Amino acid sequence: MSLALAVAAAGCGRQERTSQTDAPDTVRPGAAVQPTERDSPTLAAIKQRGRLNCGVHQGLVGFAFTDNRGAWRGFDVDFCRATAAAIFGDPDAVRFVPLTAEQRFEALRDGRVDVLWRNTSWTMSRDTGGELSFAGINYYDGQGFLVRRALNLNSAVELNGARICVQAGSTTELNVEDYFRTRGIEYRPVVVKTEEEARQTYAQEGCDAFTADISALAAARTTLANPQQHAILPDVISKEPLGPVVRQGDEQWTAVIRWTLNALILAEELGVTKANVEALARDSQDSRVRRLLGDEGDFGPSVGLPRTWARDAVAAGGNYGEIFERNLGQQSALNLARGLNAQWSARPGGLIYALPIR
């Protein structure tokens, strides 16, 4: 059973457009926006096509999955929709391309997708390899371990000799190797191709522990037959700053993604929500809000977007906090605390900090 099917009931609401990786990359009728001479190559191609091609996880509860109506939902999915709204004023002008960890970078390099909003860790080797650019961080995560409560474990250092399920070709595999080697602890890696296969192997007791990003472990736990019989150990063995990725060499497109993310973060800081965005655009006298929502300055047009780009992005699915709570927080099956992903000005404060629009 896939992660997506296991939580089909979690999705609700209106029917939304779905897509497949093998869908023809044709122009979407009625949606194309005329490119301008100032547009980047990527943005010009998107406008001509009439939709954004957004790479997402093939099925991770809370981040990207299809509900029982076949509609894409999740934290990363909402950022894809916000990006489409910033460009077209239409959050549905997006084609979701589900990708495995091994497929994601090749799909981006080959132009099958315009951006990866797909829980991808920002590392030096990825950032300096000459082909990829990270446009920001939308979730601060860390790697941990999911184990059965019956094992009575309190720490990962007690996993001596344990079989540990881990996904191949990911930073997760490297992190777990480093963790146990530096501590002189023996373990038996059970390496599988996908995160879904790792979860299934763990569920079938093919390993004693499952290691992945803590958010992914929380998602996996909700799909198990008896979630309460499993615990995430307190150890956090790595830093995993997750964020959107684009092809290197198109700085204007990188800026579009970076500032769409920042606009959603700033909207939360300034109290701009999906419910009040139109009223604030009409009535607010706060210059910070007016710049954000396009009433002052030409910030959108400076990167090839409409003046109302940020207003449209917030109207698509809310600000950063709304997106978090709906998909990962108290309104979701994962029920994750904001933690490091709280605003810098919250109490207690987190690491989420928007760059100023001015």
N, C-alpha and C positions, 0 to 999 in steps of 0.2 A: 504494500500500500504506500502511495507516495505521500510526502508531507502535505502537498496541496489537497489531496483528497481527504486526508485525515482531519482537516479542519475546514471542510467545505461549509459547515454550518456557521463558521465564524464570519463569513461574508454575507452582507445583506445590502439592500438598497437597490438603486436603479441598475438596469442592465448597461454594461459598458462594452466598448469595442475590444475584441481580442485579436490576436494575431499569431502567426506561426513563422518559424524560421525559413520555411520554404515558400512563403507567400511572395508573389512577384512584386518587385519594387517599382510599382507603377505610380503615376501621379494620382493623388486623391482628388476626385472631382469636386470642384467648388471650393477647395481649401487652399490652393496655391496662392502665395503672395509674391508679387513681382519683386525680384531681387533688385538691389541698387548697386551702383558702381562701388560703393563703400563697403559692401558686404564681403566677409571672408569667403573663401571657396566653400567651406563646409556650410555656412549659413545660407549662401546663395543656392547650393544644391538642395538644402532642406526646404527653402521657400519655393523653389521650382517644383519639387516633389509634392509639396502640400502636406507633409507630415514629418515628424521626427522619428528616426529609427533608434530605439533605446534598448541597450543590452541590459538584461536583468537575470537574476538567479532563476534557474529552471523550476524551483519549488522550495522556498524556505519560508516557513510560517512567520508572519510578522513583517517580512521584508519584501517578498515577491511570491505570489501564489495565485492560482485561479480558484474562484469560489464555485459553488454548486451550479451557478448559472454560466460558468465559463468566463467570468469577468476577472481581469487582473486586479489584485489588491495588494497593499503592503506599503511599508515605509519608503523603500526605493521606488516603487511604482508611483507613489504620490509625487516624488521629486521629478520623475519623468513627465507626469502630467503638468506639473507646475512649469517645467521647461517649455513644453508645447504651448501652454497658455501664454507664457512670456513672448513667444515668437508669433503665434497666430491669434491669440485671444481665445483659443479653443483648447481645453485640456484633453479633448478626445482626438486631437490631430497627432496621434502617436501610434507607432507600431511597436509592440513589445517583442523583443527577440530573446527567448530564453537560451542561456548559455551555461555550459559547465565551466568549472575553473580552468580546465585545459583549453577550452575553446575561446574564452573571453578576449584575450589579447590579440589573437590572430583575427578574430572577427572585427575588432576595432582597427587593426592595421590594414586589413583588406577592404575596409569601407562598408562592411555589411551593417555596421551600426555607427551612429554619429557620436555616441557617448555611452560609457558604462556607468549606470547607477546600479552597481552590483557588489555590495559588501566586499570591496577590494582594499587590502591594506597598502598604505603609502609607505614604501620602503626606498632606500637609497638606490639599490640596484635597479628597481623598476623606474625610478624617476630620472636616473642618469644614463639609461640604456640607449638613448638616442631616438626612441620611437614613441614614447608615451609621456603625457603630462598630467599631473594631478591638479585638479582645479579647486581643491578645498577638502575639508573634513566634515562629514555630516553625522558621524557616529564614532565615539571613542569606545573601543572595545578592548578585550584582553582574552587570552587563551586560558581555558580551564579544563576541568575533568568532570564528566558525569559518571557516577557509580551507583551501584545498588546499595540501599541502606543496610541490607542484610550483611554486608561485608564489614560494617562497623568501622569505617575509615574516617579519620579526622583530617588527614592531610595527604597530599600527593606523594610525600616522601615515604609513605607507607605502601606504595605500589610496587615494592621490590618484587621482581619476578612476574609481574602482572602482564596479561595480554592487553594491549591498548590499541583500539581501532583508531586509525588516522587516515585522512584523505591524501592521496598521492598528488605530487605536483603543486603543493601549497606551502605557504610559510608555516602552517601548522605542523607539517612533517618535520621541518627543520627545527622549529622551536622545541618540540618534545624531545628530539634527539639531543639538542644542546642542554636542556634542563636535566635530563637523567645522567648524561655523561659528566657534566660538571660536578654532580653530587655523588658520582660513583655508584649509581643505582642501576641494577640490571632490569631490563624490561624486554618484552617480546612484542615488537610492532606488528600489528595486523593491518597492512597497507591495502587500501581499496581505491578504486578509481574515483568515486563520487562521495560526497557527504551523505547522500541518501543511502548509499550502500553501506557506509560506516554505521549509520543509525540502525539499519536493518540487521546488520551483523551483531551489533550490541544487543538489540532487542531479542535476537535468537540465541543469546549467550555465547556468541562466537568470540567474545572478548570480555574482559573484566571491567574495562573502562573505555569511555569514548572521549576523545579530546578534540576540541574545536573552539572557535570563539564562543564566549559565554552566552552571547545572544543566540547563537545557533544551538547551543546546548539547551537553553531554555525553550526554544522552539521545538527541538527534538523531544524533550520530555513531555510536552503536551500531546504527542502522538502515541506515546507508549500505552500499553493496556492499563497499567496502574501507575500513573505519574507520581503519586505520593510515595511509591516504593523506591524512588530514585532521587539522588541528591547531587547538587553541584558542589564540589569541594571548594573551600575558601581560597585556595591557592590561585593566584593570577600569575601566569608564567611569562607573559609577554605583553607588550603594548601593541595594539592593533588599531591604528587610526584609519578608519574606513572612509572612502570618499569617491567622488566621480572622477573618471579618467577619460581623456580625449587623446586624439593623435597629436603628436608634437609637430610644431611648425605652423599652426594656425592660431596665433595669439588672440585674435579677435574672438574666435569661437571659444577659446579657453576662458576669456573674459565673460562671455555670455553665461557660461555654466557657473563660473565663480560668483558672479554678481546675482544670479538667480538664487543660488544657495544663500548668499549673504542677505538678500532682500527678505527671505523667509525668516531668517534668524532675527534680523532687525525688526521685522514686523512684530514678532513676539515681544521683543524688548520694549517697543513703543505702544503695545496694547492694540495693535491692528489685527483683527480677526476676520475670518470668513464672513461672520455675521455683520460686522460693522464697517467693512472696508469701503463700501460705496458711500455710506453716510460720512465717514471721515474724509473721503476724497472730496466730498461736497462742502463740508462744514469746518474741517479742522483749521485752526490758526497756527498750529505748531509747525514751524518751518521744516523740522526733521521729517514729520509725517508728510508734509506737502511735497518735499523732494522725493521721498520714497514712492508716493502714489502718482507722481507725474504732474503735479500742479505747479511746481517750480523747477526750472532747469531743464536741460535736454539730455538727461543721463541715459535714457533708453536709446534715443537716436545716435548717441555717441558710439554705440556698439552694434548698430543696425537693427535695433528693436523699436517698437512703438513707445510713445511717451508713457503709456499706461502699462508697460511690461510688468512691473512689480505688482501693481494693483490686480492685474489679471492672474498673476501667479498665486497671489494670496486667495483670490476669489475661487481658484480652482479647487483647493483643498484645505485652506487655512494656513496659518503661520507654522513655524517649526514646532512649537509646543503642541499645537493641535494635531499635527501629523504624527508626532511622537506618541502622544497619549492614545490616539485612535488605533495605532498599529502595534505599539510596543508597551505602552504604559498601562495605567489602571483601567482604561476602557477596553483592553485587549486580553486575549487568553494568556499572553506571556506575563503580564502584570509586572514589568520591569520598572524599577525606580529610575529616576532621571540620573542620579549619580553624577558621573563626570560630564554627562550630557545636559546638565542644568545650565541655565544662563549664568554668565559670570557674575551678574548682579543679584542672583538668588541667594537665599539663606537656607542651607549652606550652598555656597557657590560652586559652579562647575566650570568647564572649559569652553563652553559655547560662547563665542564672542563675535559679533558682526563688525565688519569693517564699515567705516562711515561712508554714507552716500552724500557727497558734497563736492 
